[in-house]
């Protein structure tokens, strides 16, 4: 159900002029996917659960390192890369794949 609503939200952002891709998702698709009558298409990006992990990692890193690293820099990125790899890195959760999402989570803490 979570992925069905995630697709619906991405489509809504597209429909309102955002940079999200057009998923050709309408309310009938969302209902069908949420109830299990239709499969949720995989799309061309990782599942939201993987993205969410990266955002949370970046957000938590900001809380932990903010006093030592008020700004993102190479030293911080190196520390985060090491921490990321120590958290049970899998093929779907490589640090390079999620670098932008971890940074977005870090930046979100200041917004």
Beta strands, then each sheet from edge to edge (+ up, - down):
end
